[in-house]
Amino acid sequence: MKLLVVGSVAFDAIETPFGKTDKILGGAATYITLASSIVGVESGIVSVVGGDFPQSDLDMLSSRGINIEGIEIVEDGKTFFWSGKYHNDLNSRDTLITEVNVLEHFDPKIPESMQDAEILVLGNLHPGVQMCVLERMTTRPKLVILDTMNFWMNTAWDLLMAIIAKTDVITINDEEARQISGEYSLVKAAKKIHAMGPEFVIIKKGEHGALLFHEGKIFAMPALPLEEVFDPTGAGDTFAGGFASYLAKKEDFSFETMKSALIVGSSLASFAVEKFGTQRLQEISEEEMKTRLQNFKDLTTFEVKV
């Protein structure tokens, strides 16, 4: 199955307790599609960059089998830029700079070559842009996966509710789940979000893993304990990319397959945080991926005699 990703292709400048970077490649769509290339799934990006975006980064994406026909280049514009500083626990951060630039007037254009994508991942963008993309697909994808954030809950509630109603899977963190539902209990929150439209609800809990909810069934997945975490910036998007790509590869959207997809997504996210930006994702070998999946299996498999 083809995977179409709508989201940012951007520059990040990151500071953590382990070091700092100048402008490096980032953006939700970048992380998601790099994850898909590791899983071995055909993907394409719909996004916009400025004339300052390096051709070498576009070439890198293409070399990994990622369709970049949907990346618009505004020659006289500047690419979206975010700069942040992480605290010692790496769970909290301060945003230092946000320059929306060409993303402010983003008018998504879906290339004909990706109109038949069976899975659509709507990255964290304005709900109006997400709705626009869904409406511009000539055929509704078989699975629509949505990511969003607190900012859109505060500033574009009605549009957000409209796109959530058209979504099959929503992936948000625990803070966002509580805000959108008004419930502190994540079980109650998932029920309310399910009633808004999505058949599957994924609630991410950072270093504590994630929860998958579907028709009263719950799957709890831990995060893999790591000795070192250098940069958590793209972990959530990498997780979403691995999750969506596994579903595309298996061509199966059942609850059981989604449980496995969560493990694949979390495995890839555990790689992403080991170096700054997308560097680690560009290095992963097939053997490393197999070993990491086995680590997850060892972590979560046990027998209990009662």
C-alpha positions in Angstrom: 0.0 0.0 0.0 1.1 3.6 -0.7 1.5 6.0 2.2 0.8 9.8 1.7 2.1 12.1 4.4 1.1 15.7 4.8 3.2 17.7 7.2 6.2 20.0 7.6 9.6 19.6 6.0 11.6 22.0 8.1 14.8 23.2 9.8 15.3 22.6 13.5 18.0 24.0 15.9 18.1 21.9 19.1 19.8 22.2 22.4 19.8 19.4 25.0 21.9 18.6 28.0 24.2 16.6 25.6 24.9 19.3 23.1 23.4 21.7 20.5 23.0 22.0 16.8 22.7 24.7 14.2 19.9 24.4 11.6 19.4 20.7 10.7 16.8 18.8 8.7 13.5 18.3 10.6 9.8 18.4 10.2 7.0 15.9 10.8 6.8 14.7 7.2 10.5 14.1 7.1 10.6 11.8 10.1 7.4 10.0 9.1 8.6 9.2 5.6 12.1 8.3 6.7 10.5 5.7 9.0 8.5 4.4 6.1 11.6 3.9 4.0 13.1 1.8 6.8 10.0 -0.4 6.9 10.1 -0.6 3.1 6.9 1.1 2.1 6.4 3.5 -0.8 5.6 7.0 0.6 5.1 10.5 -0.6 5.2 14.0 1.0 2.9 16.9 0.5 4.6 20.0 2.0 6.2 23.3 1.2 9.8 24.7 1.6 11.6 27.9 0.8 14.4 28.6 -1.7 16.8 28.1 1.2 16.1 24.4 1.4 19.1 22.4 0.3 18.8 20.3 -2.8 21.0 17.7 -1.1 18.2 17.0 1.5 15.7 16.6 -1.3 18.0 14.2 -3.0 18.5 12.3 0.2 14.7 11.8 0.5 14.4 10.7 -3.1 17.3 8.3 -2.8 15.3 6.5 -0.1 12.3 6.0 -2.4 10.3 8.9 -1.0 8.1 10.7 -3.6 8.8 14.4 -3.3 6.7 15.6 -6.2 4.3 17.1 -3.6 6.9 19.3 -2.0 6.4 22.8 -3.3 9.4 25.1 -3.4 8.8 28.8 -2.9 12.0 30.3 -4.3 11.7 33.7 -2.6 10.5 32.3 0.7 12.1 30.7 3.8 11.5 27.2 5.1 9.7 26.7 8.5 12.2 27.0 11.3 11.9 25.9 15.0 14.4 26.2 17.8 14.1 24.6 21.2 16.0 23.8 24.4 15.2 20.6 26.3 15.4 20.5 30.1 17.5 17.8 31.9 14.6 15.3 32.0 14.2 15.7 28.2 10.4 15.5 28.7 9.9 19.3 28.9 11.4 21.9 26.6 11.3 25.7 25.9 10.6 26.9 22.4 13.1 29.6 21.6 12.2 30.5 18.0 9.3 29.6 15.7 9.4 31.1 12.2 6.4 29.8 10.2 7.6 31.3 7.0 6.2 29.6 3.8 4.1 27.3 5.9 1.8 30.2 6.8 0.2 30.2 3.4 0.6 26.5 2.6 -1.9 25.4 -0.1 -1.4 21.6 -0.3 -1.1 20.1 -3.8 -1.4 16.4 -4.1 0.5 14.9 -7.1 -1.4 12.6 -9.4 1.1 9.9 -8.6 0.0 9.8 -5.0 -3.8 10.2 -5.4 -4.2 6.4 -5.1 -2.5 6.3 -1.7 -4.4 3.9 0.6 -3.1 5.4 3.8 -3.1 9.1 4.6 -1.2 10.5 7.5 -2.3 14.0 8.4 0.7 15.5 10.3 0.4 18.1 12.9 -0.8 21.1 10.9 -3.7 23.5 11.0 -7.0 21.5 10.9 -8.1 23.5 7.9 -5.1 22.3 5.9 -5.7 18.7 7.0 -9.3 18.9 5.9 -8.3 20.5 2.6 -6.0 17.6 1.8 -8.6 15.0 2.6 -11.1 16.8 0.4 -8.6 17.0 -2.5 -8.1 13.2 -2.6 -10.0 11.9 -5.5 -10.8 8.7 -3.5 -10.9 8.6 0.2 -8.0 6.6 1.5 -8.7 3.3 3.3 -7.2 4.6 6.5 -6.8 8.2 7.7 -4.4 8.8 10.6 -4.5 12.2 12.3 -1.9 14.0 14.6 -2.7 17.2 16.4 -1.8 19.3 19.4 -3.0 21.6 22.2 -2.4 24.7 20.1 -5.2 23.7 17.6 -7.5 22.8 20.5 -7.1 26.4 21.7 -7.3 28.2 18.4 -9.3 26.1 15.9 -11.7 23.9 17.9 -14.5 23.7 15.4 -12.3 22.8 12.5 -10.4 20.3 14.6 -13.7 18.6 15.6 -14.7 18.5 11.9 -11.5 16.7 10.8 -11.4 14.4 13.8 -14.9 13.2 12.8 -13.5 12.1 9.4 -10.5 10.3 11.0 -10.0 6.6 11.5 -7.0 6.8 13.9 -6.0 9.7 16.1 -2.6 9.8 17.8 -2.1 12.3 20.6 -0.2 12.5 23.9 -1.8 12.1 27.4 -1.9 15.9 28.0 -3.7 16.5 24.7 -6.1 13.6 25.3 -7.1 15.0 28.7 -7.6 18.5 27.2 -9.7 17.4 24.2 -11.9 15.1 26.3 -12.1 17.0 29.6 -11.3 13.7 31.4 -8.3 12.9 33.6 -8.7 9.2 33.3 -7.1 8.1 30.0 -9.6 5.3 29.7 -12.5 7.7 29.9 -10.7 10.2 27.7 -10.3 7.5 25.0 -14.0 6.7 25.1 -15.0 10.3 24.6 -12.5 10.7 21.7 -13.8 7.5 20.1 -17.3 9.1 20.2 -15.9 12.0 18.2 -15.2 9.8 15.2 -12.0 7.8 15.3 -12.3 4.1 15.4 -8.8 3.7 17.0 -7.3 6.1 19.6 -3.6 6.1 20.4 -2.4 8.0 23.5 1.3 8.5 23.7 3.0 8.6 27.1 6.5 9.5 26.1 9.1 7.4 28.0 6.2 5.4 29.5 5.1 4.0 26.1 1.6 4.2 24.6 -2.0 3.0 24.8 -4.2 1.7 22.0 -8.0 1.8 22.4 -10.6 0.2 20.1 -14.1 -0.8 20.9 -13.5 -1.4 24.6 -10.2 -3.2 24.1 -6.9 -1.7 25.4 -3.3 -2.5 24.5 -0.6 -1.1 26.7 2.9 -0.9 25.2 6.0 0.1 27.2 8.8 2.2 25.8 12.2 0.6 25.4 14.5 1.7 28.3 17.6 3.4 26.7 20.9 4.2 28.2 21.2 7.5 26.4 18.7 9.8 24.8 20.3 12.7 22.9 17.3 14.3 21.1 13.6 13.5 21.5 12.4 16.0 18.9 11.2 13.6 16.1 10.3 10.6 18.3 6.6 11.1 18.0 6.6 11.5 14.3 9.0 8.6 13.8 6.6 6.5 15.9 3.7 7.5 13.7 5.7 6.7 10.6 6.6 3.3 11.8 3.1 2.6 12.9 1.5 3.6 9.6 4.1 1.9 7.4 3.7 -1.4 9.1 0.0 -1.3 8.5 0.7 -0.4 4.9 3.1 -3.3 4.5 0.7 -5.8 6.1 -2.4 -4.4 4.3 -4.4 -5.1 7.5 -6.0 -2.6 9.8 -7.2 -5.0 12.5 -6.6 -4.4 16.3 -4.1 -7.2 16.4 -2.1 -5.8 13.5 -2.2 -2.4 15.1 -0.7 -3.8 18.3 2.3 -5.0 16.3 2.4 -1.7 14.4 2.8 0.1 17.7 5.8 -2.0 18.5 7.4 -1.2 15.2 6.7 2.5 15.6 8.2 2.5 19.1 11.2 0.6 18.0 12.0 3.2 15.3 11.4 6.0 17.7 13.9 4.5 20.1 16.5 4.8 17.3 15.5 8.4 16.4 16.4 9.8 19.9 19.9 8.3 19.8 21.3 11.2 17.7 20.3 14.7 16.8 17.7 15.2 14.1 17.2 12.6 11.4 20.8 11.4 11.5 20.2 8.0 13.3 17.2 7.2 11.0 19.5 7.5 8.0 21.9 4.9 9.4 19.7 2.1 10.6 20.5 -1.3 9.1 18.0 -4.2 8.7 20.0 -6.2 11.2 19.8 -3.4 13.8 16.0 -3.2 13.3 15.6 -6.9 13.8 17.6 -6.8 17.0 15.6 -3.8 18.4 12.4 -5.6 17.7 13.7 -8.7 19.5 14.6 -6.5 22.4 11.0 -5.3 22.5 9.8 -8.9 22.4 12.0 -9.9 25.3 10.8 -6.9 27.2 7.1 -7.7 26.9 6.9 -11.5 26.7 6.4 -13.5 29.8 4.5 -16.5 31.3 2.6 -16.4 34.5 1.3 -19.5 36.3 -1.7 -18.8 38.5 
